[in-house]
Amino acid sequence: MSGNQSALLGLRRVQSPAVFFPSSTTYTIPASGWYRLSAVGAGASGGAIFTTTTGGAASGAGGGQFAEGEYYLTAGTVVTIVIGAGGAAAVSSISGTGAAGNDGGNTTITCTGVAITAHGGKAGAFTVTNAATALGGLGGTGATGAQFTADGGKGGDATHTTNACPAAGGGAAGSPLGTGGAGGDTTQTGQGGAGGGAIGGKKGGSVSGSGTASAGGAGVGGAGLDQAGVGASLGGPNVIGRSSAASADGVRRNAATQVATGFEPGFESLIDPFRCLTGGGGTGSASPTTSSGPGAGAGGSDATVADPVGPAGVLGGSGGRGIPNTAVQSGATLLGGGTGGAACSTTGPATSGTSGNGIVTIERIG
């Protein structure tokens, strides 16, 4: 072996599969070395409004914050992990009495020389006041103790006009690609839902105009398409520019195809998992089953059935759901993203989607 080859090998980093922690626990470092510790705060839930009279509007929630650092840890070090809980669903069951969403919890990693906190997202809101806007919840911010941080994306705003019932999209979580994308906004005078945001700052599609409309969720490769007037728009592309919820390798790691394919929706790699999220956004749809790929946002929905809409991909934001004459529930988020709000004009209850819990990974890197 030449000296140059030896030098190159000496520069290679050890890269082991990540250990995932979806619930609070402790972990003992097995061998001395360099470790990458990554944390995501929990997502918040969107607002909800049920009203039989003048309609209302519900805004999306903020995504969880990302925080990460690399540290030399000795064998036997005990790492304490606390996972933030996702915001519980908001339920509006009395006409004209809406419900604000719930904030996401903080995720922490602590051990000797390490004290990382990634903050959860903030809740969505609602309004029944004509021409008023319910502001979307802010993404998690203000992380401490980390070498790199990225805030969660903001939930979409929802503007109310008489007899309308729009619902905005939820923001995505922060990631190594930067701040999470914001959820789509709603300004329409009919009903429908906006799309959820994706990682890397990609925004969910917004809805405007009149009639029944829904917008696509953002993909890791681009924003969700806006929808003006009646109809539905496509989700944003995946990271290689394809108009598909599939990951860059062609595998559909989303809930809608989970049973058929045998793949669990989630991360695409056990090595560098937060840097391997490449899915496309969900399409806006009247179908409650539309979902998105890893890192991407779900599409908004104007479905006329009571089933929940499809969930967002891991770290992505859920779409909003606003329809008349039906009890509605917005979609869920798998991990670390905000959810969209829900609104209903004549039949209750209206229920926002539950949001994703935080998560921690520990990777041996040297």
N, C-alpha and C positions, 0 to 999 in steps of 0.2 A: 504494500500500500504506500503510495507516495505521501510526502509531507503535506502537500496541498489537500489530498483526500482526508488525511488525519485531521487537519485543521478544520475542514468543512464539517466533518462528523462531530468534532468537538463543539461546534457552534449550534448544532441541532438541539432543539428543546425536547425534553421528554413530554409527550402528550398522551395522557391516559383518558379513558372515558369518564365523563362527568358523573358524579353521584348526585342524584336529584332528591330534594327534600320538599315534598308538598305539604308536610305538616310539621308542627313544632317538635323538636327533639334535641338530643345532643349527639355529637359525632366525635370520635377519637381519631386523631391523625395517625395513620399506620406507620409512616416512615418520614424521616426528616427530609425536607426539600421545599421547593417553591410551589405555591398553590395559588390558583385564581379563585377568589370567592365572589360570587355574583348573587345579588338579591333583587327581587321585584316586589314592590308594594302591591297591595290588593286594589282591584278596581272598585268603583262606586256604582250604585244603581241609579237609574234614571227616574224622573218623576212620573206620576200617573194622574189622570183626571177622567172621571166619569160624570157626565152631565146629560140630562134629558132635555135641556132647554136651549141655551145659547152656545153650546160647544165649549171647547177649551183647547189648551196646547200644553205639551209636556216636553221638557228639554232633556238632552242626553247627559251622561255622567262622565267624569274624568277617569283616565287610565292611571294605573299605578306607575310609580317612578322606578327607574333602574339605577343600581349603584354597584360598583365593582372595584376590586383592588387585587394586587398580587403581593404576596407576603411569604417570607421564609418562616415555616412552622416546623417545630421539632416533634419527633415521634412522641406520642402520648399526650399531646396538647388536646384538651377537651374544648370543642367548639359548641357553643350554645346557639340554637337556631329557634327563632320565634317567627312563625308565618302569619302575616296579616290576613284577616278574614275578609272575604268579599262582602260588599254591601248587600244586605238583605233586600228582597223585592219590596217595592212600595205598592200598596193596594188602596185603590179608591173605590169604595163600595156604596157611598152615600152621594146621591146626585148633587153636583155643585160643590162638593167637598173633596178637593184633590189631596194628594199625598206627595210630599217631597221624598226623594230617594234617600239612601243611606250611604255615608262615607265608607271608603275602604280602609282597612287597618294597615298599620306599618309593619314592615318586615325587618328583622334585625339579625345580625351575625356578630357574636362577641366571643372573644378568647383573649389570651394574653397578647397585648399589643394591637388588638383589632376591635373596633366598635363601629360597625356599619349599620346605618339606618336608611332604608328606602321607604318613602312615605306613600300612603295610599291616596287614591283619587278622591275628589269631592263630588257630592251628590248632585243629581239633576233636580229641577224644580217644575212648577206648573203654574198656569194662570187661567182664570175664567173671565178676565177683563178684556173687553174688545180693544184691539190695536195694541195691547201690551205684549211684551216679549219676556218669556221665561228664559233666563240665561242658563247656558250649560254649565255644568260643574267643571272646575279647574282640575287639571291633571296633578298628580302628586309632585311635590317640589320640596326643596330645602333639605336634601339628603346630607348626612353627616358621616365623617369617618372614612369616606371612600376616595379612591384616586381618580375615578371617572364616574360621572353621573349624567343621566338623561331624564328629563322630566316626562311625565305622562301627558298624553294629548287631552285637550279640552273637549268636553261634550258639546254637541251642537245646540244652538239657540233655536227656540220655537216661538214664532209670532202667531198670536191668536186673532182670527177675524170671526165675526158672528156666524154661528152654526158650523164652523169648521172643527176638525179634530186631528191636527197633525202631530206627529211625534218625531223628535230629532234623533240623530245617531250618537253613539257613544265613542269616546276617544280611545285610542290604542295606548298600550304601555310604552314607556321608554325602552331603549335597547342600545346596543353598541352602534347602531346606525343613527342614533340621535333621538331627539324628542319624538314622542308618539304623535301620530296624525290625529287631527281633530275630527270629531263626528260631523256629519253633514247637518246643515241648518234647514228649517222649514219656514216658508213664508206664504204657502199656498192658501187659497180660500176654500179648499175642499178638504179631502182627507188623504192620509197616506203616511209614509215613513221615509226618513232620510237614511243614508248608508253610514256604516261605522268606519272609523279611521283604521289605518294600517301603520305598522312600525315604519320608522324612517321619515316621519312627517307627512305621509300621504293622507289627504283628507277624503272623508266619505262624501259621496254625492249628495247634493242638496235638492230639495223639491220646491217648486214655486208654481204660480199660475192658479187655475181653478180646476175642479174636478178631482178624480181619484188618481193618485200618482205615487210612485215609489222609486227610489234612487238606489244605485248600486253602491256596494261597499268598496273601499279603497283596496288596491292590491299592493304588494311590496314593490312592484314596478311602476305604479302610477295611481293617481287619484281615481275615485269612483266617478262615474259620469253623472252630471246633474240631470234632473228631469223637470221640464217646464210643461205644465198642462197634463192632460190625461195620458197614462201609459207608464212604462217602466224602463229604466236604463240599465246598462251593463255595469258590472263591477270593473274595477281597475285591473290592469294586466299583472301577471306574475313577474318575477324579476328578470326573465328573459323576453319580456314583451308579449307573451301569449295571452290572449283573452280567454283565460281558463283559471279555475280555482286550483288546478293541479300545481304541485311544486315543480321546480326546474327539471327534476329527473322524470317527470311525467306521472308520478304517483299522486293519487288523490287522497291526501291525508285529512279528509274532512268528515264531519259526522254524518252527512247525508249518504256517504258511500262506505262508511265504516263496516257495516255488517256484510255488505256485498263483497268487499275486497279483503277483509280480515285485518286491515291496518287500523291501529289506534290513532285517532287524530291527535297531533301534537308536534313535538320537535322532529326535525328531519335527521339529526345527527347526535350521537352521544359525545362527540368530540367538538368542542367549540359550539355548543348548541344554540346560543343566542346569536351567533353569527351565521347560522345556517337556517334561515327562515325565508322562504322564497315564493310563497303561495300568492294566488290571485284572489281578488275580491268576489263576494257573492253578488249575484244579479238581483236588482230590485224586482219584486214579484208579488203576485197575488197568492202564490203558493207558500205555505208555511214551512216548507222543508229546505229552502235555499240556505246554503252555508258556504263558508269560505275556506281557503287554504291557510297553512301555517303563516302567522304574522299578519294576516289580512283581515279586513273588516267584512261583516255580513251585510247583505243588502237590506234596505228598508222594505216594509210590507204593507199592503192594503188588503190583506186577506179577509175574506168574509166568513171564515171559520174560526173556532175558538182555540185551536191548537197553537202552541208557541212556535215562533219562527225559528229557522235554523240558527245554530250558534255561530259565533265568530271563531276564527282560527286562534290558536294559542297566541297570546299577547295582543290580538286584534280587538276592535270595538264592535259591539252588536248594532244592528240596525234598529231604527224606531218602528213602531207599528201603530197606525192610527186609522180606525174604521168606524162606521156607524152600525148600529143595530146588532151588535155582537159583543159579548164579553171577550176581552182580548188579554193576551199575555205576550210581552216582548221576549226576544231571544236571550239566551244565556251566553256567557263568555267562559272559555275553558280556564284560562290562567291570566291574571294580571291586566285585563283590559276593562274599560267601562262598558256599560250597556245602554241601549236606547230607552227612551221613555215610551209610554203607551197612553192613548187617549180614546175615549168612546163617547158617542153623542147620545145614545138612547138606551143602551143596555149595559148593566154593570155585572161584575166589577171590572175595572181596568187595572192591570197588574204589570209593573215593569219587570224586566228580566233580572234574575240574580246575576251578580257579577263574579268575576274570577278571583279566587284566592291568590295570595302572593306565592312565590316559589324561590328556593335557594338552590344553587349548584356549587359544588366544590370539585375543582379539577387539579390534578397533579400536572404541573407544567415544566418541572426541572428539578 
